[in-house]
Amino acid sequence: MKRKKVAVLGSTGSIGRQTLDVISAFRDDFEVIGLAAGNNIQLLTEQIKEFQPRFISVKDAFLAQELKALLKNPSVEIFWNDIGLEFISSCSCDIVVNGLVGSVGLKPTISALSHGKRVAFANKETLVIAGGLIQDLIKKHKGEIIPLDSEHAAIHQCINGISKDKVRKVILTASGGPFRTWTADEIKNATKEQALKHPTWVMGPKITIDSATLMNKGLEIIEAMHLFDFSCNLINVFIHPQSIMHSAVEFIDGNIIAQLGATDMKLPIQYSLFYPEKRQLPFNLFCDLLSVQKLEFEKPDYKKFPCLKLAYEVAEKGESYPVVLNASNEIAVDLFLKGKISFGDIEKIISKSLDAHSPTEPKSLEEILSIDSEVRKKTIEVFDTSAI
Ligand SMILES: NC(=O)c1ccc[n+]([C@@H]2O[C@H](COP(=O)([O-])OP(=O)(O)OC[C@H]3O[C@@H](n4cnc5c(N)ncnc54)[C@H](OP(=O)(O)O)[C@@H]3O)[C@@H](O)[C@H]2O)c1
């Protein structure tokens, strides 16, 4: 049987590393043809030795030189920046795994879909800022996105081809993050160490902070709207601290179909790589419901998690607001991770950016990128003038 050629974008990150773990367990099914990373060329060097891809991309030309020196007489072709990411996404591969974090994932997604590829997709920020554009590309070039985010992989399995007019309600679950039981005032002053301690998932730093503010769930609402063509009032967020039910769909006949499984991203990664085939799980990750014992559900508290409310409002308003939400959130999370603002300031910065925005209806990639860079510039100015 011919092995499927896979390109992994963000191979040094949490999703990228786990994707390579899954591929390692299925060497007869997959061949790694391209790897793309940002700064971590030490780990990338090890991955190149192990998987022997043909194409590599790193963040910039300086890192490309450093990598070349580390590899000594490399037989791989090394590229860098957006051009490298776009090349790897359109190379002779069958599947592109997009495990990049933030809007840097947009151009390679466009490149992969413009070449009619299957994209196993984790990079939610791309769908938040350019969902309409991405859907148009899928229709035009017959590419496809298979969700890899656990909640969206769950919804994909629950819907399983049933037409969307039969859907009454979508239940998007959230663990509630590390501050579920804290008061609103305690949360505002949470430290970076406290915010990075997620109770159920081990993930990269940006999504871990987004999970603590519940912005992650807000971004996922918009992601689900684009992936499944749902309106936002169909999507309900339930806090589910056990993180065993990854999401559910209620249909018009009153039946609710839910997807349950272990809290481990290797499951949705395997699902997206093999879809629609089902394969024996090669890891000891079967979920023992008897040991879980109870599944709890709560309504989210907007006073504690104002970022979720902001995201709902943005999902409803549409236009260019999702671009503003995403860009200002990326800047605010970065400032928090660098110790420059408090946890409570994240929401204040995003609110200010949204309030200051005059919406438009961006139709092209250029318009989206122009709004994105303008918002980033203005958000940093707000921080620099201490006007938060
Ligand atoms: N982690 C999870 O369990 C999980 C679950 C569901 C969805 N997601 C989504 O998956 C995406 C990735 O999350 P993650 O947790 O895996 O993030 P992460 O651990 O921070 O990894 C991000 C990856 O992107 C690379 N990268 C960052 N900036 C880059 C740039 N300018 N050029 C090239 N590469 C760049 C990083 O490279 P270096 O490290 O080499 O700099 C790294 O390989 C996010 O959109 C997240 O919301 C993640």
Ligand as a Chemical Component Dictionary entry (heavy atoms), coordinates in Angstrom:
data_LIG
# 
_chem_comp.id                   LIG 
_chem_comp.type                 NON-POLYMER 
_chem_comp.pdbx_formal_charge   0 
_chem_comp.three_letter_code    LIG 
# 
loop_
_chem_comp_atom.comp_id 
_chem_comp_atom.atom_id 
_chem_comp_atom.alt_atom_id 
_chem_comp_atom.type_symbol 
_chem_comp_atom.charge 
_chem_comp_atom.model_Cartn_x 
_chem_comp_atom.model_Cartn_y 
_chem_comp_atom.model_Cartn_z 
_chem_comp_atom.pdbx_ordinal 
LIG N1  N1  N 0  -1.939 21.879 22.141 1  
LIG C1  C1  C 0  -3.149 21.371 22.107 2  
LIG O1  O1  O 0  -3.449 20.405 22.808 3  
LIG C2  C2  C 0  -4.196 21.976 21.203 4  
LIG C3  C3  C 0  -5.494 21.458 21.221 5  
LIG C4  C4  C 0  -6.431 21.963 20.339 6  
LIG C5  C5  C 0  -6.097 22.988 19.465 7  
LIG N2  N2  N 1  -4.839 23.497 19.479 8  
LIG C6  C6  C 0  -4.503 24.584 18.549 9  
LIG O2  O2  O 0  -3.372 24.157 17.793 10 
LIG C7  C7  C 0  -2.528 25.263 17.486 11 
LIG C8  C8  C 0  -1.126 24.954 18.017 12 
LIG O3  O3  O 0  -1.169 24.878 19.430 13 
LIG P1  P1  P 0  0.048  24.281 20.275 14 
LIG O4  O4  O 0  -0.446 24.160 21.652 15 
LIG O5  O5  O -1 0.595  23.082 19.586 16 
LIG O6  O6  O 0  1.096  25.497 20.191 17 
LIG P2  P2  P 0  2.656  25.469 20.515 18 
LIG O7  O7  O 0  3.001  24.314 21.371 19 
LIG O8  O8  O 0  3.004  26.830 20.978 20 
LIG O9  O9  O 0  3.312  25.206 19.068 21 
LIG C9  C9  C 0  3.251  26.163 18.035 22 
LIG C10 C10 C 0  4.091  25.721 16.863 23 
LIG O10 O10 O 0  4.079  26.778 15.888 24 
LIG C11 C11 C 0  5.451  27.104 15.557 25 
LIG N3  N3  N 0  5.510  28.525 15.196 26 
LIG C12 C12 C 0  5.151  29.589 15.943 27 
LIG N4  N4  N 0  5.381  30.742 15.261 28 
LIG C13 C13 C 0  5.903  30.373 14.066 29 
LIG C14 C14 C 0  6.344  31.086 12.925 30 
LIG N5  N5  N 0  6.301  32.441 12.859 31 
LIG N6  N6  N 0  6.831  30.386 11.874 32 
LIG C15 C15 C 0  6.872  29.030 11.898 33 
LIG N7  N7  N 0  6.473  28.292 12.964 34 
LIG C16 C16 C 0  5.978  28.966 14.019 35 
LIG C17 C17 C 0  6.232  26.799 16.823 36 
LIG O11 O11 O 0  7.610  26.670 16.525 37 
LIG P3  P3  P 0  8.789  26.792 17.656 38 
LIG O12 O12 O 0  8.277  26.151 18.896 39 
LIG O13 O13 O 0  9.896  26.016 16.985 40 
LIG O14 O14 O 0  9.096  28.229 17.796 41 
LIG C18 C18 C 0  5.568  25.478 17.227 42 
LIG O15 O15 O 0  6.071  24.442 16.441 43 
LIG C19 C19 C 0  -3.185 26.485 18.130 44 
LIG O16 O16 O 0  -3.975 27.143 17.199 45 
LIG C20 C20 C 0  -4.066 25.877 19.220 46 
LIG O17 O17 O 0  -5.183 26.690 19.520 47 
LIG C21 C21 C 0  -3.890 23.016 20.323 48 
# 
loop_
_chem_comp_bond.comp_id 
_chem_comp_bond.atom_id_1 
_chem_comp_bond.atom_id_2 
_chem_comp_bond.value_order 
_chem_comp_bond.pdbx_ordinal 
LIG N1  C1  SING 1  
LIG C1  O1  DOUB 2  
LIG C1  C2  SING 3  
LIG C2  C3  SING 4  
LIG C2  C21 DOUB 5  
LIG C3  C4  DOUB 6  
LIG C4  C5  SING 7  
LIG C5  N2  DOUB 8  
LIG N2  C6  SING 9  
LIG N2  C21 SING 10 
LIG C6  O2  SING 11 
LIG C6  C20 SING 12 
LIG O2  C7  SING 13 
LIG C7  C8  SING 14 
LIG C7  C19 SING 15 
LIG C8  O3  SING 16 
LIG O3  P1  SING 17 
LIG P1  O4  DOUB 18 
LIG P1  O5  SING 19 
LIG P1  O6  SING 20 
LIG O6  P2  SING 21 
LIG P2  O7  DOUB 22 
LIG P2  O8  SING 23 
LIG P2  O9  SING 24 
LIG O9  C9  SING 25 
LIG C9  C10 SING 26 
LIG C10 O10 SING 27 
LIG C10 C18 SING 28 
LIG O10 C11 SING 29 
LIG C11 N3  SING 30 
LIG C11 C17 SING 31 
LIG N3  C12 SING 32 
LIG N3  C16 SING 33 
LIG C12 N4  DOUB 34 
LIG N4  C13 SING 35 
LIG C13 C14 SING 36 
LIG C13 C16 DOUB 37 
LIG C14 N5  SING 38 
LIG C14 N6  DOUB 39 
LIG N6  C15 SING 40 
LIG C15 N7  DOUB 41 
LIG N7  C16 SING 42 
LIG C17 O11 SING 43 
LIG C17 C18 SING 44 
LIG O11 P3  SING 45 
LIG P3  O12 DOUB 46 
LIG P3  O13 SING 47 
LIG P3  O14 SING 48 
LIG C18 O15 SING 49 
LIG C19 O16 SING 50 
LIG C19 C20 SING 51 
LIG C20 O17 SING 52 
# 
